[in-house]
Amino acid sequence: MSVTLAGTITPADGLTLTRVGYGAMQLAGPHVFGPPRDRARAVAVLRAVVDAGITHIDTADFYGPVVVNEIIREALHPYPEDLHLVTKVGARRGQDGSWIMSRHPEDLKAQVYDNLRSLGVETLDVVNLRLGDQDTPNREPVAEQFGALAELRERGLIRHLGLSAASAGQLDEARSIAPVVTVQNLYNLAVRRDEALLERCAAENIAFVPYFPLGGFTPLQSETLEKVAARLEASPQQVALAWLLHRSPAIALIPGTSSPGHLRENIAAAALALPDDALAELDTIGAR
């Protein structure tokens, strides 16, 4: 695995991602549903992402739904050759905004086609199979579902495959069917249940992409984090992101924002050096 702290990570031939990427979920309306309050600003943020040299944008057709992919297409199509759009399948949205897990093999294929249409591409760079969420992890067999996506990969509609909210056993099962280049699981300063899986990904050349790297809908709050940030003259969010980059060379980040200012802060986190004493203090947060 080729990687630098503030540079890139290469988990597979033909796939090189900047370690600081961008998560597009917040470009939708409240609760990731409906259109954004300011579509022009959403477009501007995406263009600023590319202008900053970021080559890794995480999205899903069920963000909005469809809304976020359409904004990405409006802002960036035709896409730069080095830009990788990473999407995910395994859920749909109800008319009331509810999240509906939908992993029947035929519907997973339909979701792939939905993403192809809304993003305006003939091939998706990476498709992650979403298997659960942070509160209700799913540990069921995945061969049938992952096999459906592997079939589309063989047909040239998908270049690379990944997993989201996955267990070690599900990773084993998926890798017996097709290569896995990314694992996208809940992981941050305060929530570190997947330490062993992170170490495995680093050893097996798989990019580990923490979702909710800043806590998500429940932002990280820690007196220790705030003290370290004040001493380093950085924001707590920047320190939390920098800690993740220091934690493992396998980690690639996808912090999300709809604010140009927050985007600049997130990008700057890659250049933030964390002294040994700061790392030791931060390591006391959460449980390993």
Buried (B, 14 or more C-beta within 10 A) or exposed (E): BEBEBBEBBBBBEEBBBBBBBBBBBBBBBEEBBBBBEEBEBBBBBBEBBBEBEBBBBBBBBBBBBBBBBBBBBEBBEEBEEEBBBBBBBBBBBEEEEEBEEBBEBEBBBEBBEBBBBBBBBEEBBBBBBBBBBBEEBBEEEBEEBBBBBBBBBEEEBBBBBBBBBBBBEBBEBBBEBBBBBBBBBBBBBBBBBBEEBBEBBBEBBBBBBBBBBBBBEEEBEBEBBBBBBEEBEBBBBBBBBBBBBBBBBBBBBBBBBBEBEBBEBBBBBBEBEBEEEBBEBBBEBBEE
